[in-house]
Amino acid sequence: AEVNLLDFSPEAMKISRDFYDQYHVKANFIHMDATKLSEELMHQFDIVYSGGLIEHFEDPGDIIQAHFNAVKKGGIVIMNAPNAWCIPYRVYKFLAECADKFEVGYEKPINYFNLKKIPESRGHTDYSITGSGLLQTSSDWYTYFFRPVKKVLYKMLGLKYVELCRTIK
Protein backbone atom coordinates (compact mmCIF):
# COMPACT_ATOMS: atom_id res chain seq x y z
CA ALA A 1 0.00 0.00 0.00
CA GLU A 2 1.09 3.53 -0.68
CA VAL A 3 0.69 5.91 2.25
CA ASN A 4 0.24 9.64 1.73
CA LEU A 5 0.04 12.19 4.53
CA LEU A 6 -1.28 15.65 3.83
CA ASP A 7 -1.02 18.48 6.35
CA PHE A 8 -0.94 22.26 6.31
CA SER A 9 1.34 22.48 9.35
CA PRO A 10 5.11 22.15 8.81
CA GLU A 11 5.46 21.20 12.50
CA ALA A 12 2.91 18.38 12.17
CA MET A 13 4.65 17.16 9.01
CA LYS A 14 7.98 17.01 10.84
CA ILE A 15 6.44 15.00 13.69
CA SER A 16 4.85 12.61 11.19
CA ARG A 17 8.06 12.29 9.19
CA ASP A 18 10.08 11.54 12.34
CA PHE A 19 7.51 8.94 13.46
CA TYR A 20 7.46 7.18 10.10
CA ASP A 21 11.28 7.26 9.90
CA GLN A 22 11.56 5.80 13.42
CA TYR A 23 9.56 2.75 12.31
CA HIS A 24 11.04 2.60 8.80
CA VAL A 25 7.68 3.13 7.12
CA LYS A 26 7.65 4.70 3.68
CA ALA A 27 5.19 7.51 3.05
CA ASN A 28 4.69 10.51 0.82
CA PHE A 29 4.43 13.78 2.75
CA ILE A 30 2.33 16.47 1.10
CA HIS A 31 2.43 19.99 2.54
CA MET A 32 -0.88 21.52 1.45
CA ASP A 33 -4.14 23.01 2.67
CA ALA A 34 -6.61 20.11 2.34
CA THR A 35 -9.44 22.52 1.50
CA LYS A 36 -7.44 23.64 -1.57
CA LEU A 37 -6.41 20.31 -3.09
CA SER A 38 -4.37 20.49 -6.26
CA GLU A 39 -5.99 19.04 -9.36
CA GLU A 40 -3.61 16.05 -9.41
CA LEU A 41 -4.81 14.98 -5.93
CA MET A 42 -8.52 15.20 -6.71
CA HIS A 43 -10.23 11.77 -6.58
CA GLN A 44 -6.91 9.89 -6.38
CA PHE A 45 -7.12 7.90 -3.14
CA ASP A 46 -8.81 4.61 -2.26
CA ILE A 47 -9.10 5.52 1.43
CA VAL A 48 -9.08 9.00 2.96
CA TYR A 49 -8.73 9.10 6.75
CA SER A 50 -8.51 11.88 9.28
CA GLY A 51 -8.46 11.52 13.03
CA GLY A 52 -9.15 14.55 15.16
CA LEU A 53 -9.32 17.09 12.34
CA ILE A 54 -12.83 18.25 11.48
CA GLU A 55 -13.66 19.40 15.01
CA HIS A 56 -10.97 22.11 14.79
CA PHE A 57 -12.94 24.08 12.17
CA GLU A 58 -15.72 26.48 13.14
CA ASP A 59 -17.49 25.43 9.94
CA PRO A 60 -16.34 21.87 9.17
CA GLY A 61 -18.14 21.77 5.81
CA ASP A 62 -15.08 22.63 3.68
CA ILE A 63 -12.77 20.16 5.39
CA ILE A 64 -15.38 17.40 5.18
CA GLN A 65 -15.82 18.19 1.48
CA ALA A 66 -12.03 17.94 1.07
CA HIS A 67 -12.25 14.28 2.14
CA PHE A 68 -14.83 13.60 -0.58
CA ASN A 69 -12.73 15.54 -3.11
CA ALA A 70 -9.68 13.36 -2.44
CA VAL A 71 -11.33 9.93 -2.51
CA LYS A 72 -11.83 7.91 -5.71
CA LYS A 73 -15.33 6.97 -6.81
CA GLY A 74 -16.22 3.91 -4.75
CA GLY A 75 -13.50 4.70 -2.19
CA ILE A 76 -13.84 5.01 1.56
CA VAL A 77 -13.77 8.16 3.69
CA ILE A 78 -13.20 7.77 7.44
CA MET A 79 -13.34 10.75 9.78
CA ASN A 80 -12.90 10.52 13.53
CA ALA A 81 -14.06 13.39 15.76
CA PRO A 82 -15.17 13.85 19.36
CA ASN A 83 -18.79 12.90 19.97
CA ALA A 84 -20.67 15.91 21.37
CA TRP A 85 -22.84 13.51 23.39
CA CYS A 86 -19.94 11.64 25.01
CA ILE A 87 -20.33 12.58 28.66
CA PRO A 88 -16.79 11.67 29.82
CA TYR A 89 -15.27 13.63 26.94
CA ARG A 90 -17.38 16.68 27.78
CA VAL A 91 -16.42 16.44 31.47
CA TYR A 92 -12.74 16.00 30.57
CA LYS A 93 -12.83 18.95 28.14
CA PHE A 94 -14.62 21.18 30.64
CA LEU A 95 -12.19 20.36 33.46
CA ALA A 96 -9.15 20.72 31.21
CA GLU A 97 -10.37 24.12 29.99
CA CYS A 98 -11.09 25.27 33.56
CA ALA A 99 -7.55 24.26 34.56
CA ASP A 100 -6.11 25.90 31.43
CA LYS A 101 -4.77 22.48 30.36
CA PHE A 102 -6.75 21.99 27.15
CA GLU A 103 -3.89 22.39 24.70
CA VAL A 104 -5.44 21.59 21.33
CA GLY A 105 -6.84 25.04 20.56
CA TYR A 106 -10.31 25.46 19.14
CA GLU A 107 -12.29 22.23 19.23
CA LYS A 108 -16.01 21.79 18.76
CA PRO A 109 -17.31 18.22 19.21
CA ILE A 110 -19.85 17.12 16.64
CA ASN A 111 -23.13 15.29 17.13
CA TYR A 112 -24.68 12.85 14.69
CA PHE A 113 -27.46 15.14 13.46
CA ASN A 114 -25.17 18.10 12.74
CA LEU A 115 -22.60 15.87 11.05
CA LYS A 116 -25.26 14.18 8.88
CA LYS A 117 -26.41 17.55 7.48
CA ILE A 118 -23.00 18.45 6.03
CA PRO A 119 -22.56 15.74 3.33
CA GLU A 120 -26.26 15.93 2.48
CA SER A 121 -26.03 19.70 1.95
CA ARG A 122 -23.20 19.09 -0.53
CA GLY A 123 -25.01 16.45 -2.54
CA HIS A 124 -23.42 13.31 -1.07
CA THR A 125 -25.85 10.43 -0.65
CA ASP A 126 -23.72 7.28 -0.43
CA TYR A 127 -22.31 7.43 3.09
CA SER A 128 -22.94 6.22 6.61
CA ILE A 129 -22.13 7.67 9.99
CA THR A 130 -21.18 5.55 12.95
CA GLY A 131 -19.85 6.63 16.29
CA SER A 132 -19.11 5.84 19.85
CA GLY A 133 -21.74 5.75 22.55
CA LEU A 134 -22.20 8.12 25.43
CA LEU A 135 -19.45 6.50 27.48
CA GLN A 136 -17.01 5.45 24.75
CA THR A 137 -14.17 7.42 23.25
CA SER A 138 -10.49 6.88 22.53
CA SER A 139 -9.04 10.21 23.59
CA ASP A 140 -6.74 11.02 26.49
CA TRP A 141 -9.56 11.40 29.02
CA TYR A 142 -9.85 7.61 28.92
CA THR A 143 -6.16 7.09 29.60
CA TYR A 144 -5.88 9.56 32.44
CA PHE A 145 -9.34 9.62 33.98
CA PHE A 146 -11.70 6.80 33.11
CA ARG A 147 -9.26 3.86 33.05
CA PRO A 148 -8.25 4.32 36.74
CA VAL A 149 -11.88 4.94 37.74
CA LYS A 150 -12.96 1.86 35.78
CA LYS A 151 -10.39 -0.30 37.60
CA VAL A 152 -11.68 0.89 40.98
CA LEU A 153 -15.30 0.27 39.97
CA TYR A 154 -14.48 -3.24 38.76
CA LYS A 155 -12.67 -3.98 42.01
CA MET A 156 -15.58 -2.64 44.09
CA LEU A 157 -18.00 -4.83 42.13
CA GLY A 158 -15.72 -7.87 42.39
CA LEU A 159 -15.19 -8.07 38.64
CA LYS A 160 -11.97 -8.97 36.87
CA TYR A 161 -10.45 -6.08 34.91
CA VAL A 162 -8.57 -6.82 31.69
CA GLU A 163 -7.12 -4.06 29.50
CA LEU A 164 -7.57 -5.12 25.88
CA CYS A 165 -6.15 -2.03 24.23
CA ARG A 166 -3.61 0.57 25.14
CA THR A 167 -3.10 4.14 24.10
CA ILE A 168 0.25 4.46 22.35
CA LYS A 169 2.11 7.70 22.98
Disulfide bonds with the S-S distance in Angstrom:
none
